[in-house]
Amino acid sequence: MTKTTHDSNWFETFFAGLALDLWRATHTAEQTAQEADFLIRHLQLKSGDLALDVPCGNGRHAAELARRGIRMTGIDISAGFLEEARRTAPEIEWVLGDMREVPWRSRFDGAFCWGNSFGYFDHESCLRFLDAVAGALKPGGRFMMDTGLVAESLLPHLQSERSLQIGDIGFASRNVYDPLDGRLDITYTFTRGDQREVKATHQWVHSAAEICRMLRQSGLEPVEMFGDVDDSGYALGTSRLIVLARRV
């Protein structure tokens, strides 16, 4: 059997151009505020606490939390995202780097990984990331991870192709799931006027139980699982999984 080859570091160059413009257009200030409320409540953050946003993207969550008195650090591999973040909130510590190589030790009261970035990595790299986050947290510090790339959420509704229009940007994707590797190969096409960008990604799909096992292996004990920021519980078919864990 021939094994499919893929670029495991696709995310190093993906977040630029139209992909970045589309990402900005899909999030509202109201949504960010609701998510910040949820993070503060469940990470048990208070004014003056230190928190880590990894990866931070353009810093929409970190900036909102900083406005509420949380001392934020954000790390991301996209120079374009971080340039925007620095313009928005220059008082925050922004670090260009790989989320699997968080350099701090026992520094933060809380940390979070929002969006689907956990699915960017295979099993070994996921453990490397979780080990790094656990090491950066103070004992008892809380960690929250959000992902739509969990098997119970994604696979029951997976479509081979989909398309939509957001503002002036057209978006289409072709999805191929490899069950032997637990990997979803996605080809994205972005268009705006005469502009056209095609980008290939490869994202790994984990079960909810597997994620919990990985958390425990890294010294992060799962506390609760949510299906959304309204505190609803997680169940089969729920569109996203939010896991809250505590460093033991």
N, C-alpha and C positions, 0 to 999 in steps of 0.2 A: 504494500500500500504506500502511495506517495504522500508525504506529509506536506500540507499547505505551508508555504513560507509567508511571513508577514513581518512588517516593521513594528517591533514592539515599542519603539520610542516615537510613534507617530505624533503624540501629544506635544512634542517639543516644538513643532512647527505649525500645528493645526490652528491655534488660536491667533489668527491674524486675518486681515482683510475682511471679506464679507462674513465669514464665520463669526468674527468678533462683533460686527455690526448687528448681525441677527441676534446674537446672545444678549446684547444690550437691549434690544427692542422687545425681548420676551419677558422682562421683569419690571414690575411697577414699584413705585415707592411704597404703596400700601402693602404689597406682598412682602417687601423687605422688612417693613415695620412689624408685620405679623410674625415673620420668622425670627426677628430679633427678640420679640416678646417671648416666644417659645424657647429660644436658646437661653435667655436670662433665667426663665422660670425653672427649666429642667437642669441646666448646668449649675444652678444656684449661685449665680454671679451677683455681686454687689459692687457698688461704686468703689473704685480703687483696686479691684481684683485684676490680675493679669490673665489674659486669654489669648489663645492662638487660633488663627484662622488658616487652615492648611488643606488644600490650596486656596488662596484668597481671591483669585480672579482679579477683577477690577476693584475689589474691596468694598462692595456694597454692604455686606454684613458687618465687616470690621468698622467701617465709617459710622454706621448706625449705632453700633454698640459703644463706640468711643464717645458719641454724642450723649450717651447715657452714663458716662463716667467710668466705663471699663477701659483699662489700659491694654491696648491691642497690639499684637504683632501679627503680620501677615506674610506668608511665604508662597511664592508661585514661580513657575518656570517660564512664564510668558512675560517678556520684557514690555510688550505693548500693554498688557493688562496692568502691570506695575506702574508704568508711566502715568496711566490714567488714574490709578489709585493715589499716587503721590500728589497729583494735582488736586484731587478731591479732598484728601486728608493728610496734609504734609506732617502733621504731628504724630502720626502712627509710624511705628517701626516696620518698614517694608523691606523684605529680603528676597532677592532673586535666587532661586535655588530649587532643587528637586525635593518634592514632598517626602520622599523616602529617606532623606538625609537631614532630618530635623536636628540641628546641632546642640540644642539646649538640654540641660539636665535638671530635673526637679524644680523647674522655674514657674510653671503655669498652674493657676487654680482651675482652669477649664480649657478645653480645646474642642474644635469641631471641624468636620470634613463635610462640606455641603455640596450637593449636586451628585453627579455620577462618577466622580474621579476615582473612587475606590475600584471601580470596574476596569480601569485602564491597565491593571496589572494582573499577571498570573499569580498563582498561589504563593510562591516564594517571595515575590516582590510585595504582595499584600502583607505578609508577615513582617517583612523588613520595615514597611511603613508603620504598622501597628506597634512594633517594638520601639521605633523612634518616637512615636507619639507618647507611648507609655513612659518612656524615659524622660520626656520633657515635662510630664505632669508631676506635681507634688503628690505625695501619698494621700489618697482619698480624693484627688482631683477627678473631675468628671469629663468624659469624652462623648461626643455625639456625632454619629455618622448617618448621612442621608444618601440613599441610592435608589434608583429605579431599575438598576441592573441586577435584581435579585430574581431567581428562577420563578418563585411563586407569583411575582408581579408581572414579569416580562413574557414568559413563554405562553401562558394561556391566551394572550392577545397579540402575539407577534404577527406582523404583516410583512410579506416579502417586499412590498414597495409602498411608499406613502409620499404625499406631497402636500404642500400648503403654501400660502402667501401671507407674509407678515410685513405690512407696510409696503415698501417698494422692493422687498427682497423675496424672491422665489426660492423655495427650499424643497428638495426631494432627496429621498434615501432609498437604497436597495439593501436589504438585510438577508444575510445568509448565516444560519446557525450551525456550528460544528459541534455535535453532541459528544464526540469523542474527546474533544479538548475543552468543552464547556465554554466555547468562544463564539462571540457574535462579530462577524465581519460586516462592516457597514461602509458603503460608498455614498458620500454626501455630495450633492450638487447644489451650489448657490448661484443665483443669477440676479442681476440688477441692471436693467438696460442692456448695454453691450457687454457688460462684465459677466464672466462665467468662471467659477472655480470648482474643481472636482477634487475631493479629498477622501482618502481611504483611512478608516480606523479599524481597530481590532480591540474589542472589549470583552472581558471575561465575565461570565454569569455565575454567581455563587448562590447557593440556597441560603435561606435565613439561618438554618441550623449550622451550616458551614461557617458563616460569618461569626456566629456566636462562639464556635469552637476556636476560630482564629483569634478572636478577642481574648478568650481565656488563656490561650497559649502565650499571649503577649503580656499577660498580667492585668488585663482589663476585664473585670467581671460585669457581664450584661445585667442591667437593672430593669429595663423596660423596653418594649418595642411599640412604636406608634405607626399609624398609617398616614398621618398628616399632622399639621401644626395645630389642628383643633383638638388635639389630645385623643383622637379616635384610635382604637386599637388596630394592630396589624392582623390581616387575615388573607387567605388565599384569594388572589385576584386584585388586592389593593394595589394602587398604581405605584406606590413608593413605600420603602421601608426606612424608618428612622430608628436607629438603635442607640440607646443611652447605656453607657458603661461607666464603671468607676475603677480607678487604679487601686489595686489591692496593696 
